[in-house]
Amino acid sequence: MKRRVVITGAGLVTPLGTGVEKNWQRLLAGESGISRITSFDTEKFATKIAGQVTDFEVTDFIEAKETKKMDRFIHLAIAASDMAMEMAKLEITPSLSPRFGVSVGAGLGGLPCLEKYHKILMEKGPRRVSPFFIPMMIANLAPGNIAIRHQAKGPNISTVTACATGTHSIGEGMKIIQRNGCDVMICGGSEAAITPLCVAGFNAMKALSTHNDEPTKASRPFDQGRDGFVPAEGAGIVILEELEFALKRGAPILAELTGYGSSCDAFHIASPAPEGVGAAVSMELALQDAGFNPEDVDYINAHGTSTYFNDLYETKAIKKVFGDHAKKLLISSSKSMTGHMLGGTGAVEAIFSVLTIRDGKVAPTINLETPDPECDLNYVPNQMVTAPVKKVISNSFGFGGTNATLAFSAY
């Protein structure tokens, strides 16, 4: 019989704030975390806005001398993991440490330190490059540092699947527990790449919103006036536990992680496949894995990037998978408030999905003022709604045509 997996803890650092409850209350209130970029001069950039984490004090979580050995995405991941461990009331003892693993990814990893040390190399020469440069930059040093910090000696992996990273990381962690590879997995994603090179690169692809005059209205998923996504930074970490292990120690159970689907469009490096065929397969596989019928699902946390093709094809994919039930679904995009946290976003949205089940409250899609006629489902426009929510799926789709879906149930 398949081992059951539950979520017992969560940690969040996003443009809405540091801490799960702060994020959740602001999300339900429809507040935006998007503002003008302050970390560099945007005069020559088409996009001048981003979702920046503004209330995070790294020394609240990590000793000052240690912070200099890590890039910001690692700082955010460690902070979120500390919060998740605290919520789960979890402490890893030496005898249990081989049964604890970590699955945390990043889409771009240490881009800020790459830009910094390339400049130092060019201006001052190779001897001035820090010996910590490589460990600061590479994506798997997020789970590596988390494992060292908490003495998790089980599987340690780092998934890199662009904007689906956080979702894949949680799904793969679930599968490790199900196949008895360990009993507990610390899972999620982190990103901190609001840098000149990142923004310039996405601008070159025409992927970002240039709605600079009203930052809080720039991210507008499913709206006819959407003009691209808003880049953001953030991290989300969840604690996954095998059900009997969690029950034995009296852990607080937030929800059950019941299904995971993964697919590839095999179509284009950046554009989603027409009609959302790959996204539909991902959702179908998650439903199958969870043992859900389409009509069982109450809510979808949409990928909902605020780009033309993503929102259109995700809508088409939902209609394909859910048929007549699609019109009855509650659907929303938290990116309307957080922006797009790239490798971190799927994990953050997984946590929002779990909180939706916990509280029976569905966060809105803000800035949905003139719905795209082809995006004609119930995206919970502008105002939170209260509804009994027992079964939820959360979607993430990334460059390279990679797709991932998680399914959650009330426990």
Protein Blocks (a to p, Z undefined) as FASTA:
>chain_A
ZZddddfbdcdddfkbgcjklmmmmmmnopafbdcdfkbcfklpmblcdcddfkbcfklm
bcfklmmmpcfklmmmmmmmmmmmmmnopacdfklmmmpccddddfklpmllmmmmmmmm
mmnojklpcfklmmmmpmklmmmmmmmmnopabdcddddehjlmmmmmmmmmmmmmmnop
afbdcedddddfbcfklmmmmmmnopaccblklmmlmpcghiakbgbdcddddddddddd
dfklmmmnopacfbdcfbdcdddfklafkbccehhlmmmmmmmmmmmmnopafklpmbdc
dfklopaklmmmmmmmmmmmnmmmlmmpccddfklmnopnhjmmmmmmmmmmmmmmmnop
acddehilbgcfklcccehghiacddddfbdcdddddehhiacddddddZZ
